[in-house]
Amino acid sequence: MMNLTMAQVKLIAATPEDANITVLIKEKLFTDKDIAAMTIKVETNNGIVSLSGVADNQAQADNAIKIAKTINGVKEVRSTIQLREIIPATS
């Protein structure tokens, strides 16, 4: 479980409801072993969730969006999550 203070959450949320949505999404992202949650930023404004940052692959990005949509109070999810560029090792 994440340990964000309400002051930290209020910086990224417009209302107490938005703060709660943000915390719930972040908790679910952090408990999902298939998502690089540390690199995904969550912001909520009037029930509209914005996800940004970097995912290792499209499946991670899609799963983060899916998780956000499951949270009560979310009206819309917008994502600008980028995919991490994998540079093949050269020999």
matplotlib code that plots the C-alpha trace (Angstrom):
import matplotlib.pyplot as plt

x = [0.0, 1.2, 1.9, 0.9, 0.0, -3.2, -1.1, 0.8, -2.5, -4.1, -1.4, -2.5, -6.3, -8.9, -11.4, -11.4, -13.2, -10.5, -7.8, -9.5, -9.7, -6.0, -5.0, -7.2, -5.7, -2.1, -2.7, -4.0, -1.2, 1.4, -0.1, -0.2, 3.1, 2.7, 2.8, 5.8, 3.8, 6.7, 6.8, 3.1, 1.7, -1.9, -3.8, -7.6, -9.6, -13.4, -13.5, -11.3, -8.2, -5.0, -2.3, 1.2, 4.7, 6.3, 5.3, 7.5, 5.0, 1.5, 0.0, 1.2, -0.3, -3.6, -3.8, -3.2, -6.1, -8.3, -7.5, -8.3, -11.6, -12.6, -12.5, -15.8, -16.2, -14.0, -15.8, -13.1, -9.5, -7.1, -3.7, -0.5, 1.6, 4.6, 6.2, 9.8, 12.1, 13.9, 17.3, 18.5, 21.9, 24.7, 27.4]
y = [0.0, 3.5, 6.1, 9.4, 12.2, 14.1, 17.2, 15.3, 14.0, 17.5, 18.8, 16.5, 16.5, 19.2, 17.9, 15.3, 12.9, 13.4, 12.8, 9.6, 8.4, 9.2, 7.3, 4.3, 4.1, 4.4, 1.7, -0.7, 0.2, -0.5, -3.8, -5.0, -6.9, -6.4, -2.6, -0.4, 1.8, 4.0, 5.5, 6.2, 9.5, 9.8, 13.1, 13.5, 16.6, 16.5, 12.7, 12.8, 10.8, 11.6, 8.9, 9.9, 8.6, 5.5, 1.8, -1.0, -2.2, -1.6, -4.3, -2.3, 0.9, -0.8, -2.4, 0.9, 2.4, -0.6, -0.3, 3.4, 2.8, 0.3, 3.0, 4.4, 8.0, 8.0, 9.7, 9.4, 8.2, 10.1, 8.5, 10.0, 7.0, 6.5, 3.2, 2.7, 2.4, -0.9, -0.7, -4.1, -5.1, -5.1, -7.7]
z = [0.0, -0.8, 1.8, 0.3, 2.6, 1.9, 1.2, -1.5, -3.0, -2.9, -5.2, -7.9, -7.3, -7.6, -4.9, -2.1, -4.4, -7.0, -4.3, -3.3, -7.0, -7.5, -4.3, -5.3, -8.8, -7.5, -4.9, -7.6, -10.0, -7.2, -6.4, -10.0, -10.6, -14.4, -14.3, -13.9, -11.5, -10.4, -13.9, -14.4, -13.1, -12.1, -11.9, -11.4, -12.1, -11.7, -12.2, -15.3, -14.9, -16.8, -16.9, -18.1, -18.0, -19.4, -19.6, -20.6, -23.3, -24.7, -22.4, -19.3, -20.7, -21.6, -18.1, -16.4, -18.3, -17.5, -13.8, -13.8, -15.4, -12.6, -9.9, -8.8, -9.6, -12.7, -15.6, -18.2, -18.6, -20.8, -21.4, -22.8, -21.5, -23.7, -24.4, -23.3, -26.2, -26.1, -27.7, -28.7, -27.3, -29.8, -29.8]

ax = plt.figure().add_subplot(projection="3d")
ax.plot(x, y, z, "-o")
ax.set_aspect("equal")
plt.show()
